[in-house]
């Protein structure tokens, strides 16, 4: 897959996060160079929302803090 744009690196990262969302002690920080890279159309924020909604997983989001909390208490925070 390498570093090429569009190879699926970010999507793989989201799938890795999804493996752990039932663990109430799971905490994850995902970092990007700028906030715009997280919130842009097709960015990590939007992709994770799409994956969770397609699996009908209700999550609480805080766009200001770039934080998503799953029903188990697992947390993903972007920075």
ZICORZI-V91770 format. One record per residue. N is the residue number from 1. RES is the residue in one small letter. SS is DSSP state (alpha for helix, beta for strand, coil for the rest). D_FIRST is the distance of its C-alpha to the first C-alpha in whole Angstrom. Layout:
n = (N,N)
res = (RES,RES)
ss = (SS,SS)
d_first = (D_FIRST,D_FIRST)
//
This chain:
n = (1,2,3,4,5,6,7,8,9,10,11,12,13,14,15,16,17,18,19,20,21,22,23,24,25,26,27,28,29,30,31,32,33,34,35,36,37,38,39,40,41,42,43,44,45,46,47,48,49,50,51,52,53,54,55,56,57,58,59,60,61,62,63,64,65,66,67,68,69,70,71,72,73,74,75,76,77,78,79)
res = (x,x,x,x,x,x,x,x,x,x,x,x,x,x,x,x,x,x,x,x,x,x,x,x,x,x,x,x,x,x,x,x,x,x,x,x,x,x,x,x,x,x,x,x,x,x,x,x,x,x,x,x,x,x,x,x,x,x,x,x,x,x,x,x,x,x,x,x,x,x,x,x,x,x,x,x,x,x,x)
ss = (coil,coil,coil,coil,coil,coil,coil,coil,alpha,alpha,alpha,alpha,alpha,alpha,alpha,alpha,alpha,alpha,coil,coil,coil,coil,coil,coil,coil,coil,beta,beta,beta,beta,coil,coil,coil,coil,alpha,alpha,alpha,alpha,alpha,coil,coil,coil,coil,alpha,alpha,alpha,alpha,alpha,alpha,alpha,alpha,alpha,alpha,alpha,coil,coil,coil,coil,beta,beta,beta,beta,coil,coil,coil,coil,beta,beta,beta,beta,coil,coil,coil,coil,beta,beta,beta,beta,coil)
d_first = (0,4,7,7,9,9,6,7,7,11,12,10,13,16,15,16,19,20,21,23,25,28,29,31,31,27,26,23,22,19,20,19,21,23,24,24,20,21,23,22,22,19,18,18,22,22,19,20,23,22,21,24,26,25,26,29,28,31,30,32,30,31,30,32,31,27,28,27,29,29,32,32,32,28,27,24,25,23,24)
//
